[in-house]
Amino acid sequence: MKTQNKFMKTPLAIALLATLSFPAWAGDDHGHDHDTAQEKSESHTGESHDDHNAQDAHGDDNASHDHQTEHGEQNEHEETGVTLTSEQQAMLNLQILTLQPQQNATQTLTVPAEITSNQYRTWVVPVRIDSQVQSRSATLGQHMTQGEPIATLFSPAMAELQSDLQVAADAWRRVNNLGRRTVGNQRYLDAQSQYQSLRARAKGYGLDDTAIAAIEAGKSEKGVYTLTAPDDGLVLDDAFQQGQWLTAGSALVTLVDESELWAEAALPPSPGLHIATGTPAKVIIGETKVAGEVIQSGHRLNPITRTLSVRVAVPNAGHLLHPGMFADVALLLAAPENALTVPEEALTRGPDGDWQLFVEEESGHYQPVEIELTGQLGEQRIVTGIEPGTRVVTRGAFFLASEMAKSGFDIHNH
């Protein structure tokens, strides 16, 4: 017993007991806690570092995006123009025009029109009394002269008129030869009135002086009469046949004097637009151009076409034009003050279909500028939306527009 107690009190025994009595997991937990703290520290440090790297990366991305955006905007700006070398300009024979205001100039407004008959020189030859067509002398499209026969007709009413007129003419000749004092004033006036009334009725039936003189002389066939052309003209319409019975008022033929026709032009409504009477005009049909002038300008819109009517008188020597033809009418109007004009070849269409001109911003660089067309000045077109003194491309504008339409547009297609 003493030996055992002594052993337990020795330094080696105490150390061994201390080792055996200390739990094994205590040291492990301590180490684990230390490792965990270290991992947390490292994790926090790593996250901070990663966040910093992410921010750096994000900043780099933003910088790159800004750089790309700026580069894209720069490219977009560059893509609105075309740059040519001096050799390329010479190869294209590029020509530049400096826009200068026009003073006291006239512009041309071209509008569609239709050739119509001159209504002031058109005659409808009707049947004045119920009649039957015996024969016809005029044919459709025939050019007739004044007094030329159109058709021969028969009418009972005409027979009665011829008899009455012949008697009245004889009575008036006798009374007129005897004189007013011999026959008396009342008889003189009655004979004169009867004769003049029947003669006026004969004219109302469509008889000319020659036909009336034949009736008075008793040389006409009773009931038969001939209608003649009231003036020179073309037979534009004939709606009758031989043997046909026509009632009073029926149109026999329509005659048109084609020495002067009308061009009925249709103008789009525009505030302030007024076409004065006497305005020079040119009627164009294909290669044919005939000078005329405005004789009437409408002030009221057509309810169907919503256009203003302008009537142009056109001389028709040689019968080049005919009613029913379609034409263009070029109206010569006073141009706006300080109007800017360009030739047709300078005009191109932009991507959106609007008209544009190519402006020389600097030598070799050409920028498209949208403009509006407001009229025509001779062979030039009046433009607005651009300043005087601007240098624009005339010859070669079509090539520049083609280059703009290409993908990458560059002259070398880079």
Secondary structure, 3 states (H helix, E strand, C coil): CHHHHHHHCCHHHHHHHHHHHCCHHHHHHHHHHHHHHHHHHHHHHHHHHHHHHHHHHHHHHHHHHHHHHHHHHHHHHHCCCEECCHHHHHHHCCCEEECCCECCCEEEEEEEEEEECCHHHEEEEECCCCEEEEEECCCCCCEECCCCEEEEEECHHHHHHHHHHHHHHHHHHHHHHHCHHHHCHHHHHHHHHHHHHHHHHHHHCCCCHHHHHHHHCCCCCCCEEEEECCCCEEEEEECCCCCCEECCCCEEEEEECCCEEEEEEEECCCCCCCCCCCCEEEEEECCEEEEEEEEEECCCCCCCCCCEEEEEEEECHHHCCCCCCEEEEEEEEECCCCEEEEEHHHCEECCCCCEEEEEEEECCEEEEEECEEEEEECCEEEEECCCCCCEEECCCHHHHHHHHHCCCCCCCCC
